Structure formats: structure tokens, C-alpha cells
Amino acid sequence: MALSSTTIFNHIPTQNDTVSITGSQPQPLHLHRPFSTNNNSTLRFANSLSNFFHLQIQTPPTSAVAGENPSNWDSFPDEKHSTPTTSPKEVIAQKWREIHGFHGGWEEEDALLNPLHPWLRREIVKYGEFAQATYDAFDFDSFSEYCGSCRYNAHHLFDKLGLTKNGYNVTKYIYAMSSHIDVPTWLQRSNLVDSTWSKDSNWMGYVAVSDDDESRRIGRRDIVVAWRGTVAPSEWYEDFKRKLEPIGNREAKVEHGFLSIYSSKSESTRYNKSSASEQVMKEVKKLVEMYRQKGEEVSVTITGHSLGGALALLNAYEAAATLPKEVSISVISFGAPRVGNHAFRDEIHDMGVRTLRVVIKQDMVHRMPGLVLNESLEKLEDIMGTLEWVYTHVGAELKLDVKSSPYLKHGINLAGFHSLETYLHLVDGFLSHTTPFRENARRDVALVNKGCDMLVDKLRIPQCWYQLAHKGLVCNDHGRWVKPKREVEDIPSPMALDQPHQSHVLESDNVQFQPLFGT
């Protein structure tokens, strides 16, 4: 059963400084949460659950840890508050291809991932913050008439979220829907069904492009597509439909629900007369053509967390099949599930797409679909050959561990393990699999607890601390607390009617399932 969650996230942009991973390293701090052993049945259940999900949960001793000094934690806020969260950007114009894995740096783990190159760490965090923005700006309020939309106009999005320092400008919003046979619980969100801005569509992400200064720094004109994920990780149980659908012209197949969200459209809707696929590819093609005509080198970097990481792969597959071969395409995803079969993995790799999956060892979402079944079947490949209906991951993997951070609790916290802010915290502190958490990590630790309870209590950061002031209410001139009206420019406006592509109807007279790139 899906948990009811309306988690809201906030955002503070940061950059990481360049650090050396050689020489002596600081000893890690050992933090332990009080763990009650009074209820043996509860402990046995927790251990069983952790074993099932391959989580490594340790029961710490109740005695104090040697070397742990509470006074250090008392001074921690003052020390961190006086440390800037940003550092000067490095010019990577001559090295961006290596950083983005086009010379094998992602597949060959020791080249860039272990130890993690500081330039790559900065890029991962940057694209992670673009994905985080899809949560930060999303209207989760089930009593809002605009629930499911973006709170801000595209021209103001990065300014509102403090992302202007990254040097990108939003050019297009993306809306997605799901057919009536597939509507997951996170789409059925509004308590104001009759007056909501859209009964069928949700804001699912955006397209942005690097400005002139950033393009000079990174060595090309970078087009970013950021996809939003689900609200709660437990909803994956209910949302997954373990049915593979063909994609493209060969043997590749992908999960039906992901493809439905990416490709569904309906003439009866206001925001999805064009599918998410059509919207994003129309904008990307326009930008690619415009900047290539100016003689610029162009890249497309697609990012997303959770479900957004799955949509990012579908987007990359379509982009690689339709854009000029000179356009470099890469994916940086966080906590993304498996998307397709082995043929899909092989095809997207052969197309030249470079994929980096950032996963947390304790997070269960990246093990799905096929949480248990797939892990066993993949071991039989040498005997049985490739099974076209078995899901498999795509690309290189950067695996993080909650236990590596001295600031995180180690108890079972499925939502906390899957939180994108937990991912960004661990990326910021990761040096290598054999070295401690980076002592001079710049990203604000408090961000981890925006929508969960992952930070150790000694940091004194409240759990789920981010929310709108007064939960969105304002006091009017008469002294009454009311929901304010949105600024006119922040009210979502319907897309212009696009010419429909040839498509076939999927078990519905209205909802259409668009075949990708004109097959």
C-alpha cells in the first residue's frame, strides 16, 4: 500500500571546491543513535526487513564511542555557518568530454569515479540540483487549485530557487499525463477535483540551456532536460506495472508505465494535447538547430531522480535516434529504477549515449522493477542466454553508502534513503570507496532534512523543516488568514495546439500512446 505523502523540498544552490584525494585523510566521526532492544520482536522484524532489502543496519552499542566529543558538535553549527557554500568554478572547456564519460571515464571506474574527480563531482551536484528544482517548485498542496503544477513562471524559476549562479535559463516546461488504466496514486493528488487547473496533467520538468558565460566555461552550449520523480518511494510498489512494451524498431523493450507517462496524450486535455515526448523533443530540436546554425558545439544532458531518472533514459533514447550524431547526449540520474531489457541497454549504449547512475546502497528503488526476481535471473544469463523480459540497468554506476557520512542516521528510513537531498549530500562528501567522508564538503548539511529525518540529532536540525510560511496562508487586510491568489504570470497556461502525430489508441477512445520517433 502506498504511503500518503506530500513532501515538499527546498533548495539552496552550492558548488564544490577542488580537493586532493592524496595524502593523509581525517578520521571519520563515529555517531550512534540510541537503539532500543527492549522489543525483541521489533528488532527481529527490522533485521528481517533490512536483509530483504539488502540494507546494512547496525545495532550500535549503548556506551559512548571512544573519541566522540559532544563539545565538537556544539561548535559545529558556528563552524559550518561561517563557511561559504560555493567556491570558484573551474574552466572545463578542454576536458568536458572526459568529464561526461565520452572517453570511457565513467565505464572505467578508477578513471573518474573511484576516486571521484572533483570536476565531475561538481557537475553531478549541478545536474542533481536541476533535478531537485522539479521538487522545490512543485505544488504539492492538495487543497491548491493548482496542485500538480509549478509554483513559478519559467522565466523566474531559477531566480526563485537560487539557481541563477549555475548559468542556465529555462526555455520550456514539460507536462505529462498517464492513461486511465495506469493512473498512479501520485497523479491523483488534488482534493479539488472540480476546480483544479488540470484533471489529467502534471508539471513533469523543464528544458534549460546554458548562457554565454557558462557555455564558454564548459566548452559547449549545454541543453539540460530535468525530469521530476515521484513523491514517495513506497509508491513504487503500486505504480510499477511489470509489463514490457516495445520501443524503437528493434528488440528493445521498456517498462509500460514509464513509457505511458512519457508518451501519452489526449485531445480532451488542456496541457497534454502533445505528449511529454513531443513537447521535450520539439524544444530540444529547436535549440539544437538554432545553436548549431551559429556554429556552436551542442550537448544534451538529461537528468532526473527516481521516476525522473527513468524518463531521462527514455528521453535520451529518443534524442539519440533523432538528433544529429554530432550532438553529444548524456544522462546523469539519481536513484533511478531499471527501465528496460538487455536489448534496450545495448541499443542505447550503441547509440553513443553516456549514462551515469548515482545510487545509494540502502535505497531500494534502484533495484526495481524486479526487486527480488531480477537479481536472481541475471545470474542465470550465462546458462540460459539473454532473457528479453528481464530488466537491467544502463550505463556506469556510482554507488554511495549512507554509513559513509558521519552526519546521517543509520536506522531504517526508506524515504530518507531515497531523498535526492541525501544523494547530493553523499556525492558532495564522496572521495573514494576506501577513504572517509570529505571533511571540507561545502554543501549545506541542513538540506538533507528538508523533507525527511536523516540527520543525527546532535546537529539539532529539525526533520521535514521546509514548508511555505504559514503553510501557504497569508493574513489579508481584514485580518483573516486566506490562501492567496497566484500572480497572473505564475498561473499555468495551456500549450498551443500541436499537430497530432500518427498514433494508435491504447484501450481508450481519448488517450493516445504515441509511437516514438516516427516508427
C-alpha positions as CSV (number, residue, x, y, z in Angstrom):
1,M,0.0,0.0,0.0
2,A,1.3,3.4,-0.9
3,L,2.1,5.8,1.8
4,S,0.3,9.2,1.7
5,S,3.0,11.8,1.4
6,T,3.1,15.4,0.4
7,T,6.7,16.0,0.9
8,I,7.9,19.5,-0.1
9,F,11.5,20.2,-0.8
10,N,13.6,23.4,-0.7
11,H,16.8,24.3,-2.4
12,I,20.0,26.2,-1.8
13,P,22.5,26.1,-4.6
14,T,26.1,25.1,-3.9
15,Q,29.3,24.3,-5.7
16,N,32.2,22.1,-4.5
17,D,35.8,23.1,-4.3
18,T,38.6,21.2,-5.8
19,V,40.2,18.8,-3.3
20,S,43.2,16.5,-3.4
21,I,42.5,12.9,-2.6
22,T,46.1,12.0,-1.8
23,G,47.9,12.3,1.5
24,S,46.6,11.9,5.0
25,Q,42.8,11.9,5.5
26,P,40.9,12.9,8.6
27,Q,39.5,10.1,10.7
28,P,35.7,9.6,10.4
29,L,33.5,10.5,13.3
30,H,31.5,7.6,14.7
31,L,28.0,8.5,15.6
32,H,25.4,6.2,17.1
33,R,21.7,6.6,17.5
34,P,20.1,5.2,20.7
35,F,18.5,1.9,19.7
36,S,16.1,0.3,22.0
37,T,16.5,-3.5,22.3
38,N,13.5,-3.9,24.7
39,N,11.2,-5.1,22.0
40,N,12.9,-8.2,20.6
41,S,10.2,-8.9,18.0
42,T,10.5,-5.4,16.7
43,L,14.3,-5.8,16.3
44,R,13.9,-9.1,14.6
45,F,11.4,-7.6,12.2
46,A,13.7,-4.7,11.4
47,N,16.6,-7.1,10.8
48,S,14.5,-9.2,8.5
49,L,13.3,-6.2,6.6
50,S,16.9,-4.9,6.2
51,N,18.1,-8.3,5.0
52,F,15.3,-8.4,2.4
53,F,16.2,-5.0,1.0
54,H,19.9,-5.7,1.4
55,L,20.2,-2.8,3.9
56,Q,23.0,-2.9,6.3
57,I,21.6,-1.7,9.6
58,Q,23.8,-2.0,12.6
59,T,22.8,-2.0,16.2
60,P,25.2,0.3,17.9
61,P,26.4,-0.2,21.5
62,T,24.7,2.0,24.1
63,S,28.1,3.1,25.6
64,A,29.8,6.2,24.4
65,V,32.1,5.9,21.4
66,A,35.8,6.5,22.1
67,G,36.9,9.8,20.9
68,E,33.4,11.3,20.5
69,N,33.4,14.7,22.0
70,P,30.0,16.4,22.4
71,S,31.6,19.8,22.5
72,N,32.7,19.4,18.9
73,W,29.0,19.1,17.9
74,D,28.1,22.1,19.9
75,S,30.5,24.2,17.8
76,F,29.6,22.5,14.6
77,P,26.9,25.0,13.5
78,D,29.1,28.0,14.1
79,E,31.9,26.5,12.1
80,K,29.7,25.5,9.2
81,H,27.7,28.7,9.2
82,S,30.9,30.7,8.6
83,T,31.9,28.6,5.7
84,P,30.8,29.6,2.2
85,T,28.7,27.0,0.3
86,T,30.2,27.9,-3.0
87,S,33.7,28.0,-4.5
88,P,35.1,29.4,-7.7
89,K,34.2,27.4,-10.8
90,E,36.9,25.6,-12.8
91,V,37.1,26.1,-16.5
92,I,36.4,22.6,-18.0
93,A,36.1,23.7,-21.7
94,Q,39.0,21.5,-22.8
95,K,38.1,18.5,-20.6
96,W,34.3,18.3,-20.7
97,R,34.1,15.2,-22.9
98,E,36.3,13.3,-20.4
99,I,34.2,14.6,-17.5
100,H,31.0,13.4,-19.2
101,G,32.3,10.0,-19.9
102,F,32.8,10.2,-23.7
103,H,36.4,8.9,-23.4
104,G,35.5,5.9,-21.2
105,G,35.9,7.7,-17.9
106,W,32.6,6.5,-16.5
107,E,32.8,2.9,-17.6
108,E,36.4,2.6,-16.3
109,E,35.6,3.3,-12.7
110,D,39.1,4.1,-11.5
111,A,39.5,6.8,-14.1
112,L,36.9,9.3,-12.8
113,L,34.6,7.6,-10.3
114,N,36.9,6.0,-7.7
115,P,38.4,8.3,-6.7
116,L,35.7,10.8,-7.7
117,H,37.2,13.6,-9.8
118,P,36.4,16.9,-8.2
119,W,35.3,18.4,-11.5
120,L,32.9,15.5,-12.1
121,R,31.6,15.9,-8.5
122,R,30.7,19.5,-9.2
123,E,28.9,18.5,-12.4
124,I,27.0,15.7,-10.7
125,V,25.8,18.1,-8.0
126,K,24.9,20.8,-10.6
127,Y,22.7,18.4,-12.5
128,G,21.3,17.0,-9.3
129,E,20.2,20.5,-8.3
130,F,18.5,20.9,-11.6
131,A,16.5,17.7,-10.8
132,Q,15.9,18.9,-7.2
133,A,14.4,22.1,-8.6
134,T,11.5,20.0,-10.0
135,Y,10.6,19.1,-6.4
136,D,11.3,22.6,-5.0
137,A,8.9,24.3,-7.3
138,F,6.2,21.6,-7.5
139,D,2.9,22.5,-5.9
140,F,2.2,19.5,-3.6
141,D,-0.7,21.3,-1.8
142,S,-3.8,19.0,-2.3
143,F,-6.0,22.0,-1.4
144,S,-4.5,24.2,-4.0
145,E,-6.4,24.7,-7.2
146,Y,-3.0,24.5,-9.0
147,C,-1.9,21.3,-7.2
148,G,0.4,19.4,-9.6
149,S,1.7,22.5,-11.4
150,C,4.9,24.5,-11.0
151,R,4.6,27.4,-8.5
152,Y,6.6,29.8,-10.7
153,N,6.8,31.1,-14.2
154,A,9.5,29.6,-16.3
155,H,11.4,32.9,-16.5
156,H,11.5,33.2,-12.7
157,L,12.1,29.5,-11.8
158,F,15.9,29.6,-11.2
159,D,15.7,33.1,-9.6
160,K,13.1,31.8,-7.1
161,L,15.2,28.8,-6.3
162,G,18.6,30.4,-6.2
163,L,19.9,28.6,-9.2
164,T,20.9,31.6,-11.4
165,K,24.5,31.1,-10.4
166,N,24.6,27.9,-12.5
167,G,24.3,30.0,-15.6
168,Y,21.3,28.4,-17.3
169,N,18.0,29.7,-18.5
170,V,14.7,27.8,-18.6
171,T,13.1,27.7,-22.1
172,K,10.2,25.3,-21.8
173,Y,8.1,23.5,-19.2
174,I,7.1,19.8,-19.7
175,Y,3.7,18.4,-18.8
176,A,2.9,14.7,-18.6
177,M,-0.2,12.5,-18.1
178,S,-0.9,8.8,-17.7
179,S,-3.7,6.8,-19.3
180,H,-6.7,5.9,-17.3
181,I,-5.6,2.3,-17.0
182,D,-2.3,3.4,-15.5
183,V,-3.0,6.4,-13.2
184,P,-0.6,6.1,-10.2
185,T,-1.5,7.4,-6.8
186,W,0.9,10.4,-7.1
187,L,-1.1,11.7,-10.0
188,Q,-4.4,11.5,-8.1
189,R,-3.4,14.3,-5.8
190,S,-5.9,17.1,-5.6
191,N,-8.8,17.4,-3.2
192,L,-10.4,20.0,-5.5
193,V,-11.2,17.7,-8.4
194,D,-13.9,20.0,-9.9
195,S,-11.8,23.2,-9.8
196,T,-8.2,22.1,-10.2
197,W,-6.2,23.6,-13.0
198,S,-5.9,20.2,-14.7
199,K,-7.5,16.9,-14.0
200,D,-5.2,14.9,-16.2
201,S,-1.7,16.6,-16.4
202,N,1.2,17.3,-14.0
203,W,4.2,19.5,-14.4
204,M,6.9,17.0,-15.0
205,G,10.0,19.0,-15.7
206,Y,11.7,21.6,-17.9
207,V,14.2,22.3,-20.6
208,A,17.0,24.8,-19.9
209,V,20.1,26.0,-21.8
210,S,23.5,27.4,-20.7
211,D,24.0,31.1,-21.1
212,D,27.0,32.6,-22.9
213,D,29.3,32.8,-19.9
214,E,28.6,29.2,-18.7
215,S,28.9,27.9,-22.3
216,R,32.4,29.4,-22.5
217,R,33.3,27.8,-19.2
218,I,32.1,24.3,-20.0
219,G,33.2,24.4,-23.7
220,R,29.8,24.0,-25.5
221,R,26.2,25.0,-25.5
222,D,24.6,22.6,-23.0
223,I,20.8,21.9,-23.2
224,V,19.5,20.4,-20.0
225,V,16.3,18.4,-19.6
226,A,15.3,17.8,-16.0
227,W,12.5,15.3,-15.1
228,R,10.6,15.1,-11.8
229,G,10.3,11.9,-9.8
230,T,7.6,10.5,-7.5
231,V,6.5,11.9,-4.2
232,A,7.3,8.9,-2.0
233,P,9.4,5.8,-2.7
234,S,6.8,3.4,-1.2
235,E,4.5,4.4,-4.1
236,W,6.8,2.4,-6.5
237,Y,5.0,-0.8,-5.2
238,E,1.7,0.5,-6.5
239,D,2.9,2.4,-9.6
240,F,5.0,-0.4,-11.2
241,K,3.3,-2.4,-13.9
242,R,5.8,-5.1,-14.7
243,K,4.9,-5.2,-18.4
244,L,7.4,-4.5,-21.1
245,E,6.5,-2.6,-24.2
246,P,8.5,-2.4,-27.4
247,I,10.3,0.8,-28.2
248,G,12.0,1.7,-31.4
249,N,12.4,-0.6,-34.4
250,R,14.4,-3.5,-32.9
251,E,14.2,-5.7,-29.9
252,A,14.3,-3.1,-27.1
253,K,11.5,-3.1,-24.6
254,V,10.8,-0.8,-21.6
255,E,8.5,-0.7,-18.6
256,H,4.9,0.0,-19.7
257,G,4.2,2.6,-17.0
258,F,7.2,4.7,-17.8
259,L,6.5,4.7,-21.5
260,S,2.9,5.6,-20.9
261,I,3.8,8.7,-18.8
262,Y,6.4,9.7,-21.4
263,S,4.2,9.2,-24.5
264,S,0.5,9.6,-23.5
265,K,-1.6,12.4,-24.9
266,S,-5.2,13.3,-25.4
267,E,-7.1,15.9,-27.4
268,S,-9.5,16.3,-24.4
269,T,-6.8,17.7,-22.1
270,R,-5.6,21.2,-21.9
271,Y,-1.9,20.5,-21.3
272,N,-1.3,17.2,-23.0
273,K,-2.7,17.6,-26.5
274,S,1.0,16.8,-27.1
275,S,2.8,14.1,-25.1
276,A,5.7,14.8,-22.9
277,S,7.9,13.2,-25.5
278,E,6.6,15.6,-28.2
279,Q,7.0,18.6,-26.0
280,V,10.5,18.0,-25.0
281,M,11.8,16.8,-28.4
282,K,10.2,19.8,-30.2
283,E,12.0,22.2,-27.8
284,V,15.3,20.3,-27.9
285,K,15.4,20.1,-31.7
286,K,14.6,23.8,-32.0
287,L,17.5,24.7,-29.6
288,V,19.9,22.3,-31.2
289,E,19.2,23.7,-34.7
290,M,19.4,27.3,-33.5
291,Y,22.9,26.9,-31.9
292,R,24.4,24.6,-34.5
293,Q,23.4,27.2,-37.1
294,K,25.6,29.6,-35.1
295,G,28.5,27.2,-35.4
296,E,28.4,26.1,-31.7
297,E,29.1,22.7,-30.3
298,V,25.9,21.4,-28.6
299,S,25.4,18.8,-25.9
300,V,22.2,17.5,-24.4
301,T,22.4,16.4,-20.7
302,I,19.3,14.8,-19.3
303,T,18.8,14.4,-15.5
304,G,16.2,13.1,-13.1
305,H,15.6,11.4,-9.8
306,S,13.5,8.3,-9.2
307,L,10.8,8.1,-11.9
308,G,12.6,11.2,-13.4
309,G,15.7,9.1,-14.0
310,A,13.6,6.5,-15.9
311,L,12.0,9.2,-18.0
312,A,15.5,10.6,-18.6
313,L,16.6,7.3,-20.2
314,L,13.6,7.2,-22.5
315,N,14.2,10.8,-23.5
316,A,17.9,10.0,-24.2
317,Y,17.0,7.0,-26.3
318,E,14.6,9.1,-28.4
319,A,17.1,12.0,-28.6
320,A,19.9,9.8,-29.8
321,A,17.7,8.3,-32.5
322,T,16.5,11.7,-33.9
323,L,19.2,14.3,-33.3
324,P,22.3,14.8,-35.4
325,K,25.1,12.4,-34.5
326,E,27.4,15.3,-33.7
327,V,25.2,16.2,-30.7
328,S,26.6,14.6,-27.5
329,I,24.0,13.1,-25.3
330,S,24.5,12.1,-21.6
331,V,22.3,11.1,-18.7
332,I,23.0,11.7,-15.0
333,S,20.3,10.0,-12.9
334,F,19.8,9.6,-9.1
335,G,18.0,6.7,-7.5
336,A,16.5,5.6,-10.8
337,P,14.9,2.2,-11.3
338,R,15.6,-0.3,-14.1
339,V,13.8,0.8,-17.3
340,G,14.1,-1.8,-20.0
341,N,15.5,-5.2,-21.1
342,H,19.1,-6.1,-22.2
343,A,18.3,-5.0,-25.8
344,F,17.3,-1.6,-24.6
345,R,20.6,-1.3,-22.6
346,D,22.7,-2.4,-25.6
347,E,20.9,-0.2,-28.1
348,I,21.2,3.0,-26.0
349,H,24.9,2.3,-25.5
350,D,25.4,1.7,-29.2
351,M,23.7,5.0,-29.9
352,G,26.6,6.7,-28.1
353,V,24.6,7.8,-25.0
354,R,26.7,8.1,-21.9
355,T,24.8,7.2,-18.7
356,L,25.9,7.7,-15.1
357,R,23.6,6.3,-12.4
358,V,24.1,7.5,-8.9
359,V,22.7,5.1,-6.4
360,I,22.6,4.7,-2.6
361,K,23.3,1.2,-1.3
362,Q,20.4,1.3,1.1
363,D,17.9,2.7,-1.4
364,M,15.5,0.1,-2.7
365,V,14.2,2.0,-5.8
366,H,17.2,1.4,-8.0
367,R,16.6,-2.4,-7.5
368,M,13.1,-2.1,-9.2
369,P,11.3,-3.4,-11.1
370,G,12.1,-7.0,-10.2
371,L,13.2,-6.2,-6.6
372,V,14.0,-9.9,-5.9
373,L,13.3,-11.8,-9.2
374,N,15.6,-9.9,-11.4
375,E,18.6,-10.2,-9.1
376,S,18.4,-14.0,-9.3
377,L,17.6,-14.3,-13.0
378,E,20.5,-12.1,-14.1
379,K,22.9,-14.7,-12.6
380,L,21.5,-17.3,-15.0
381,E,22.3,-15.4,-18.1
382,D,25.5,-17.5,-18.8
383,I,23.4,-20.7,-18.7
384,M,20.1,-19.6,-20.3
385,G,21.3,-16.8,-22.5
386,T,19.8,-13.3,-22.6
387,L,16.2,-13.1,-21.4
388,E,14.4,-10.3,-23.2
389,W,11.9,-9.8,-20.4
390,V,14.4,-9.4,-17.6
391,Y,15.0,-5.7,-16.6
392,T,18.6,-4.5,-16.5
393,H,20.4,-1.2,-15.7
394,V,22.1,1.0,-18.2
395,G,25.5,2.7,-18.0
396,A,28.0,3.2,-15.3
397,E,27.2,3.3,-11.6
398,L,28.4,5.5,-8.7
399,K,27.4,3.7,-5.6
400,L,27.2,5.7,-2.3
401,D,26.7,4.5,1.2
402,V,24.6,6.2,4.0
403,K,27.1,4.8,6.5
404,S,30.0,6.8,5.0
405,S,28.6,10.1,6.3
406,P,29.0,10.9,10.0
407,Y,26.1,13.2,9.8
408,L,23.4,10.7,8.8
409,K,21.4,8.3,10.9
410,H,21.8,4.6,10.1
411,G,18.4,3.3,11.0
412,I,15.8,2.2,8.5
413,N,14.4,5.2,6.7
414,L,13.2,4.3,3.2
415,A,12.1,7.8,2.4
416,G,15.4,9.3,3.7
417,F,17.4,6.8,1.8
418,H,15.6,7.7,-1.5
419,S,15.6,11.5,-0.9
420,L,17.5,13.4,-3.6
421,E,19.0,15.7,-0.9
422,T,20.5,12.6,0.7
423,Y,22.1,11.7,-2.6
424,L,23.5,15.2,-3.1
425,H,24.9,15.2,0.4
426,L,26.7,11.9,-0.1
427,V,28.0,12.9,-3.6
428,D,29.4,16.1,-2.1
429,G,31.3,14.2,0.6
430,F,32.4,11.2,-1.5
431,L,36.1,10.8,-2.3
432,S,36.5,7.1,-2.9
433,H,35.3,3.8,-1.6
434,T,38.3,3.5,0.7
435,T,38.5,7.0,2.1
436,P,36.4,8.8,4.7
437,F,33.7,11.3,4.1
438,R,35.2,14.6,2.7
439,E,35.8,16.9,5.7
440,N,35.7,20.1,3.6
441,A,32.5,19.2,1.8
442,R,30.7,22.6,1.0
443,R,27.1,21.6,0.6
444,D,24.8,22.7,3.5
445,V,24.2,19.6,5.6
446,A,20.8,21.1,6.8
447,L,19.4,20.5,3.3
448,V,19.3,16.8,4.0
449,N,16.4,17.2,6.4
450,K,14.2,19.4,4.2
451,G,11.8,16.5,3.6
452,C,12.9,13.7,5.9
453,D,14.6,12.8,9.1
454,M,18.1,11.6,8.2
455,L,20.5,13.9,10.1
456,V,21.8,12.8,13.5
457,D,20.0,14.5,16.4
458,K,23.2,16.2,17.6
459,L,23.1,18.5,14.7
460,R,19.8,19.9,16.0
461,I,18.3,20.2,12.6
462,P,14.5,19.6,12.7
463,Q,13.1,16.9,10.4
464,C,11.0,18.0,7.4
465,W,11.8,21.6,8.2
466,Y,10.9,23.1,4.8
467,Q,7.4,24.4,4.2
468,L,5.8,27.5,2.9
469,A,5.4,30.3,5.5
470,H,2.2,29.6,7.5
471,K,1.7,26.6,5.1
472,G,0.8,29.0,2.3
473,L,-1.7,31.1,4.1
474,V,-1.5,34.9,4.3
475,C,-3.2,37.4,6.5
476,N,-5.4,39.8,4.4
477,D,-6.2,43.4,5.1
478,H,-9.2,42.3,7.2
479,G,-7.0,40.2,9.5
480,R,-8.3,36.9,8.1
481,W,-6.0,34.1,7.1
482,V,-6.6,33.0,3.5
483,K,-5.0,31.2,0.6
484,P,-3.5,33.9,-1.7
485,K,-4.2,34.1,-5.4
486,R,-1.3,33.3,-7.6
487,E,0.4,36.0,-9.5
488,V,-1.0,36.0,-13.1
489,E,2.3,35.2,-14.6
490,D,2.7,32.2,-12.3
491,I,-0.6,30.6,-13.4
492,P,0.0,27.7,-15.7
493,S,-1.3,28.4,-19.2
494,P,-2.3,25.7,-21.7
495,M,0.0,24.8,-24.5
496,A,-0.7,25.8,-28.1
497,L,-2.4,23.0,-30.0
498,D,0.2,20.9,-31.7
499,Q,-0.4,18.9,-34.9
500,P,-1.1,15.4,-33.8
501,H,1.4,12.7,-34.9
502,Q,0.2,9.4,-36.2
503,S,-0.6,7.2,-33.2
504,H,-2.7,4.3,-32.2
505,V,-5.3,4.2,-29.4
506,L,-4.5,2.2,-26.2
507,E,-7.7,0.8,-24.7
508,S,-9.2,4.2,-24.8
509,D,-11.0,6.5,-27.2
510,N,-9.2,9.5,-26.0
511,V,-5.8,8.7,-24.5
512,Q,-3.3,8.0,-27.2
513,F,0.0,6.2,-26.9
514,Q,2.5,7.8,-29.3
515,P,5.0,5.7,-31.2
516,L,8.4,7.2,-30.7
517,F,10.3,8.9,-33.4
518,G,8.0,8.0,-36.3
519,T,8.2,4.2,-36.2
